[in-house]
Structures are given as C-alpha cells and as structure tokens.
Amino acid sequence: MKFHYLLMADFTMQQKLLMRRLKDTGLTSGQPKVLAFLSECNGASQAEIAKACFLEAATVTSVIDGMVRQGLVDRRRDDRRTYQIWLTDKGAALAAQVNAEFLSLEKVAFSRIREADAAALQRLLAEVYSALEQQYSTQRLVDSEASGEVR
C-alpha cells in the first residue's frame, strides 16, 4: 500500500476503534482529542485547542459548543476577547477514560512491533509531519504573497 493510504487507513481505524470503545459516553468525533488535550492544558483558548488538535477554528467552536451542552467543559473569559476552555468535573473524569483508551489503542497498535521499532516509527512520523508542516507553511506564505495579502 502507498504511504498516504496507510496513514489514512491507520488513522481511520484508530478512530473507529476509539469511538466504538467510547460509544456509551455520548462523545462525538473530535471531542476525545479535545478532552485529551485539555487534560494536559486545561484553560486553553479555542485557538490553542484548534492548533493542538489539528482542527479548523469553526470546527472547534462547534465541538466546544457540544461539549458545553454535555456539561464537559465551561467557557470563561480571560479578557475582553478571549475565552478559555476548562474541563468540568464530568469532563475531567471522561478525559481520564479517553486517555486510558488512547493508551490502550497505542498498545494494540504496537503489539506486533518491537519496542525499539515503535520508538523509531514515532520519531520518523514526527519527521514526516515536520517536513509536511514546513511545506504547508511555505505554500501558505507563497499563496498569500501571490494574492497580495499583507502578513
């Protein structure tokens, strides 16, 4: 299989398994990664959440809205313009469950791989991401200069 297909297939299968394991929680797609992030960076802004979870700003707004309705997070203003997102007690408990499932799935994913190979794979994927991110940033700059946008 080709690289792009393997990445997509691995991610999709991990998501399917995660959501199946969390089916009784009422979480929707996108919410588990936000909970996991907030468990480490509680009080983050929506922009920080978007960047860390690889989501568009509009998507984060929708995900957070749903989480507020479910009682998983609260929005609190930190100044006149920015909201911080904080886990509620219910959200923190669910974040712990989500983190446990992520860890369990990681063990399954690496169950057929030697520990040294698993560590090497993670390092290599981080390098792949870095190269792609650099290309994305460069292309975005070129696109904005071509359209006359001022940075």
N, C-alpha and C positions, 0 to 999 in steps of 0.2 A: 504494500500500500504506500501511497505517496505521503510525504511529511504533513502537508496541510490537512489531508484527510485523517491521518492518525491523530493529529492534535484535536480536530473537531470531534472525532469519534470518542476519544478518551474523555474529553470534557463533557460531551453529551451523556455518555454512560455514567460518569461520576454524578452528574446532576440527576439523572433518572434514579439511580440508587439512593442518593441523598433524599430526594423528595419522597420516594417510597418509604424510607425509614422514618421520615418526619410527617407522614400522611395524617396522623392523628393530632398534629399540633395546630393545624389550620394555617400554617405558613404557606406563602405563595413564592413562586420563583423570584429570586432577587433578595428576599428577606433573610434567608440564612446567612449569606455572606455579609449583609449589613449587621446582623446580630453579632457575628463573629468579630467583625471589625470593631464594633462598639464595645465589645467585652475587653478589648485591649486599649481602645481610645475613646472611652466614654466622654461625652461632652463635645464631640467633634461637630464641625459645621457640615452642612449638606454638601458644600463644595469639596471638603476633605473626604467625605464618605464617597462621593462620586468618583474622585480620583483614585482612592484606595480600592474601590470595588469595581473599577472599570465600567462605570455606568454613566450615561448621559445625565445632565442636570435635571431634565424633565422627568426622566425615569426615576431618579432618586426622589424627587418630590412626590411622585405617585406611590412609590414603595413606602416612604415615610408616612404619607397620609394614611395608608392602610395599617401601618404599624401603630399609629396613634389611635386609630379606631379600635384596634385589637387590645389596646392598653399595654403595649410592649415598650413604647418609648414616649417621652414627653419632649415638646419643643419649648425651649426657653431662650428668650432674647439675651444676648450678651452685650449688645449695644443697640443703637437705633436701627441698624440694618441687618444684622446677622443673628440667625438662630443657631443655638447649639442643640444637639440631639442627645438626650440622656436616656439610658435604659431605666425602665421601672423595675420593681422587684420581680414582677412577672416576666419581663423581658430578660432580666439577668439570669433567671432560672432557665429560661428557654435557650438563651445564648450558651449556657453551660452544656445543655443537651446537644445543641448544634455542634459545638466544638468537639464533644465526645464522638459524635457521628463522623465529623471530618477526620479525626484521628483514626477512627476505626476503618474508614474507607481508604485512608492512606496506607494502613497496614495491609489491607486486602490488595490494593494496587501494587504494592511492593513485595507481596508474599512470594512471588516466583523469581525475585531478583536479589542477588547478594547485596548485603548492606553497603559495601563499597561501590557497587554499581548504581544503587539507588541514590547515593550521595552524589556520584558523578553525573547521573541523569539530572538531578535537581540543579547542579551547577551549570550544566550545559543548557538546560532550558532557560535558566536565568540569563545566560549569554545570548541565547536566541532572542529572548524578549528585549534585551538591551539593544541589540542590533536593529530589531524591528521598530522599537520605540524611537531610536535615533533617526531612522529613515522617515518615520511618520512626522517627527518634529521638523526635519529638514524640508520635507514635502509641504507641510503646512506653511512654513515660512515662505517657500517659493510661491505657493499658491496665493498667499496674502500679498506678497510684493507684486505678483502679476495682476492682481485685481485692484491694486492701488491702495489697499488698506494700510493705515499707519499703525505701526506697533509701538 
